[in-house]
Amino acid sequence: MPCCLYVTPELEIESGDPYLVSYALLFVVALCDYYEYTKDDAVTEDLFDTAKRQIDITERMLLEPEEKERVKGLIINKFRGDETILNPGIEMLENKGNVPVVGVVPYMELSLEDEDSLSDRFSNQKEGLIDIAVIHYPRISNFTDFNVFEQMEEVSVRYVTSPDKLHDPDLIILPGSKNTMADLLWMRQNGLEAMIKRKAASTPVWGICGGYQMLGAPTMRPL
């Protein structure tokens, strides 16, 4: 793995000047990965001072002296395997970093909430035993309210953008919207509104936030 090391000459740090530090810190990550998979104490200790220097340089770039004084502990994140094998590295890090390692967070699969426009959940079209169709209009918001359903076995949550993808769900949800009137017009123009009205005769339709407003009659935008 290619890494960039600041060794010589001494790097001059001036407040406010941008420096490319990503590859310098990549060396630290590479060394951690190397130790995790090889448990090679000798090589790791030999390279630790170099890795620590990359951290010090980055710290000087990003933190003012008064900010560094506020750093009271370190947390090692996404550690795989037996935590006890990391103990020598923790001791070395505390001795050379002058702050305690207050915890080690194991690597685990977490279902964390997404940003409104940055989610791969929208691509799921697999239908489970219980199928929930969430209308994915252009200005969708608060869709993470439905994450709990994704944790249930045999329950599918599909985000639907057109009538031909609605199929025959067990539940239709109108989620929140950043612009209720505009998204209601979008559904009306692409045929989803008419399709949902037909499905409502036999399929429950829930509205949340802006979606609940769409279920009202009429929908108005007061001045």
C-alpha positions as CSV (number, residue, x, y, z in Angstrom):
1,M,0.0,0.0,0.0
2,P,1.5,3.4,-1.0
3,C,1.9,5.8,1.9
4,C,3.4,9.3,2.1
5,L,5.8,9.9,5.0
6,Y,7.1,13.3,6.2
7,V,10.6,12.5,7.3
8,T,13.1,15.2,6.1
9,P,13.4,18.1,5.9
10,E,11.4,19.3,8.8
11,L,8.0,20.3,7.7
12,E,7.2,23.9,8.5
13,I,3.6,24.3,9.7
14,E,1.9,27.6,9.3
15,S,-1.5,28.2,10.7
16,G,-4.2,28.2,8.0
17,D,-2.0,26.6,5.3
18,P,-3.5,23.5,3.7
19,Y,-1.4,20.3,3.6
20,L,-2.2,16.9,2.1
21,V,-2.1,14.6,5.2
22,S,-4.3,11.8,4.1
23,Y,-1.5,9.6,2.9
24,A,0.6,10.3,5.9
25,L,-2.2,9.1,8.1
26,L,-2.6,6.1,5.8
27,F,0.8,4.9,7.0
28,V,-0.6,4.7,10.5
29,V,-3.6,2.8,9.3
30,A,-1.4,0.4,7.3
31,L,0.8,-0.2,10.3
32,C,-2.2,-1.0,12.5
33,D,-3.5,-3.4,9.9
34,Y,-0.1,-5.0,9.6
35,Y,0.1,-5.6,13.4
36,E,-3.5,-6.9,13.5
37,Y,-2.8,-9.6,11.0
38,T,0.8,-10.5,11.7
39,K,1.2,-9.7,15.5
40,D,4.8,-8.7,14.6
41,D,5.8,-6.7,17.7
42,A,9.4,-6.1,16.5
43,V,8.5,-4.4,13.2
44,T,5.5,-2.6,14.7
45,E,7.6,-1.1,17.5
46,D,10.4,-0.2,15.0
47,L,8.0,1.7,12.8
48,F,5.9,3.2,15.7
49,D,7.9,6.4,16.1
50,T,7.5,7.1,12.3
51,A,3.8,6.5,12.6
52,K,3.6,8.7,15.7
53,R,5.4,11.5,13.8
54,Q,2.7,11.4,11.1
55,I,0.1,11.8,13.8
56,D,2.0,14.7,15.4
57,I,2.4,16.5,12.1
58,T,-1.3,16.2,11.4
59,E,-2.2,17.3,14.9
60,R,0.0,20.4,14.5
61,M,-1.8,21.1,11.2
62,L,-5.3,20.6,12.5
63,L,-5.2,21.6,16.2
64,E,-4.2,24.7,18.0
65,P,-2.3,24.3,21.3
66,E,-5.3,25.0,23.4
67,E,-7.3,22.4,21.4
68,K,-4.6,19.8,22.0
69,E,-4.9,20.4,25.7
70,R,-8.5,19.3,25.5
71,V,-7.6,15.8,24.2
72,K,-8.0,13.7,27.3
73,G,-8.2,10.2,25.8
74,L,-8.1,8.0,22.7
75,I,-10.6,5.4,21.4
76,I,-9.6,2.7,19.0
77,N,-12.4,2.0,16.6
78,K,-13.4,-1.0,14.4
79,F,-11.1,-3.5,16.0
80,R,-11.4,-7.1,14.8
81,G,-10.5,-10.2,16.8
82,D,-9.3,-10.8,20.3
83,E,-8.9,-7.4,22.1
84,T,-6.2,-8.8,24.5
85,I,-3.7,-9.1,21.6
86,L,-3.9,-5.3,21.3
87,N,-2.7,-4.7,24.9
88,P,1.0,-4.1,24.0
89,G,0.0,-1.6,21.3
90,I,-2.3,0.2,23.8
91,E,0.4,0.4,26.3
92,M,2.9,1.8,23.7
93,L,0.3,4.3,22.5
94,E,-0.4,5.6,26.0
95,N,3.3,5.9,26.8
96,K,4.2,7.8,23.7
97,G,1.0,9.7,23.2
98,N,0.7,10.9,26.9
99,V,-3.1,10.3,26.9
100,P,-4.9,7.2,28.0
101,V,-6.7,4.8,25.6
102,V,-10.2,4.9,27.2
103,G,-11.8,2.2,25.0
104,V,-11.7,-0.2,22.1
105,V,-14.7,-0.4,19.9
106,P,-15.1,-3.8,18.1
107,Y,-16.0,-3.9,14.5
108,M,-19.7,-4.6,14.1
109,E,-22.5,-4.3,11.5
110,L,-24.6,-1.3,12.5
111,S,-27.8,0.0,11.0
112,L,-27.1,3.7,11.2
113,E,-29.4,6.4,9.9
114,D,-28.6,7.8,6.5
115,E,-28.6,11.4,5.2
116,D,-31.7,12.1,3.3
117,S,-30.0,12.1,-0.1
118,L,-27.2,9.6,0.6
119,S,-28.6,6.1,1.0
120,D,-28.3,2.8,-0.8
121,R,-31.6,1.7,0.8
122,F,-33.5,3.3,-2.2
123,S,-32.2,0.6,-4.5
124,N,-33.7,-2.3,-2.7
125,Q,-36.6,-3.8,-4.7
126,K,-36.7,-7.3,-3.2
127,E,-40.2,-8.2,-1.9
128,G,-40.5,-10.1,1.3
129,L,-43.3,-12.1,2.9
130,I,-44.6,-8.8,4.2
131,D,-44.0,-6.1,1.6
132,I,-44.0,-2.4,2.5
133,A,-43.8,0.2,-0.3
134,V,-42.6,3.7,0.6
135,I,-43.2,6.3,-2.0
136,H,-39.9,7.9,-2.9
137,Y,-40.7,11.3,-4.1
138,P,-37.9,13.8,-5.1
139,R,-38.0,15.7,-1.8
140,I,-38.3,12.8,0.6
141,S,-37.4,13.3,4.2
142,N,-37.4,11.4,7.5
143,F,-37.3,8.1,5.7
144,T,-35.1,6.7,8.4
145,D,-38.3,6.3,10.5
146,F,-38.8,3.0,8.5
147,N,-35.4,1.5,9.4
148,V,-37.0,-0.5,12.2
149,F,-39.0,-2.5,9.6
150,E,-35.8,-3.5,7.8
151,Q,-34.6,-5.3,10.9
152,M,-37.6,-7.6,10.9
153,E,-37.2,-11.0,9.1
154,E,-39.4,-11.5,6.1
155,V,-40.3,-7.8,5.9
156,S,-39.2,-5.8,2.9
157,V,-39.1,-2.0,2.6
158,R,-39.1,-0.9,-1.0
159,Y,-38.8,2.7,-2.2
160,V,-41.1,3.3,-5.1
161,T,-40.8,6.0,-7.7
162,S,-43.3,5.0,-10.4
163,P,-46.6,3.2,-10.7
164,D,-45.1,0.1,-12.5
165,K,-42.9,-0.5,-9.4
166,L,-45.7,-0.3,-6.8
167,H,-46.9,-3.9,-7.4
168,D,-49.2,-5.3,-4.6
169,P,-47.6,-4.3,-1.3
170,D,-49.2,-5.1,2.1
171,L,-48.7,-1.5,3.2
172,I,-48.2,1.8,1.4
173,I,-46.4,4.6,3.2
174,L,-46.3,8.3,2.2
175,P,-43.2,9.5,4.1
176,G,-42.2,13.1,5.0
177,S,-41.4,15.7,2.4
178,K,-39.4,18.8,2.3
179,N,-42.0,20.3,-0.1
180,T,-45.4,18.7,0.3
181,M,-47.2,20.5,-2.5
182,A,-44.4,19.9,-5.0
183,D,-44.2,16.2,-4.2
184,L,-47.9,15.8,-4.3
185,L,-47.9,17.4,-7.8
186,W,-45.0,15.0,-8.8
187,M,-47.1,12.0,-7.7
188,R,-50.1,13.3,-9.6
189,Q,-48.2,13.9,-12.8
190,N,-46.4,10.5,-12.9
191,G,-49.6,8.5,-12.0
192,L,-48.7,7.3,-8.5
193,E,-51.4,9.3,-6.9
194,A,-54.1,7.6,-9.0
195,M,-52.5,4.2,-8.5
196,I,-52.4,4.7,-4.7
197,K,-56.1,5.7,-4.6
198,R,-57.0,2.5,-6.4
199,K,-54.9,0.4,-4.1
200,A,-56.4,2.1,-1.0
201,A,-59.6,0.1,-1.5
202,S,-57.8,-3.0,-0.3
203,T,-54.3,-1.9,0.9
204,P,-53.7,0.3,4.0
205,V,-52.1,3.7,3.2
206,W,-50.2,5.5,6.0
207,G,-49.0,9.0,5.9
208,I,-46.2,10.5,8.1
209,C,-45.5,14.2,8.4
210,G,-45.8,15.6,4.9
211,G,-47.3,12.4,3.7
212,Y,-50.0,12.7,6.3
213,Q,-50.8,16.2,4.9
214,M,-51.1,14.7,1.4
215,L,-53.9,12.4,2.7
216,G,-55.9,15.5,3.8
217,A,-58.6,17.1,1.6
218,P,-57.8,19.8,0.6
219,T,-54.0,20.5,0.9
220,M,-53.3,24.2,1.1
221,R,-50.3,26.4,1.5
222,P,-51.3,29.5,3.6
223,L,-49.6,32.8,2.9
